[in-house]
């Protein structure tokens, strides 16, 4: 039986990607808060957005995107 292989991305790589993202609040939080606190804050924000879209029937719009 073959062994399962798992692949994990190093935290440093994830943090660098987040710092370059379009969300300036995320980069600021990464500089001042522990990374797990930032991860929970990001998950919370995403959940609130998803809930709002489900309740209002809206479609997700990316800021700055031209339709």
Secondary structure, DSSP 8 states (H G I E B T S, - for coil): ----------HHHHHHHHHTSS-HHHHHHHHHS-HHHHHHHHHHHHHHHHHHHHHHT-----TT---
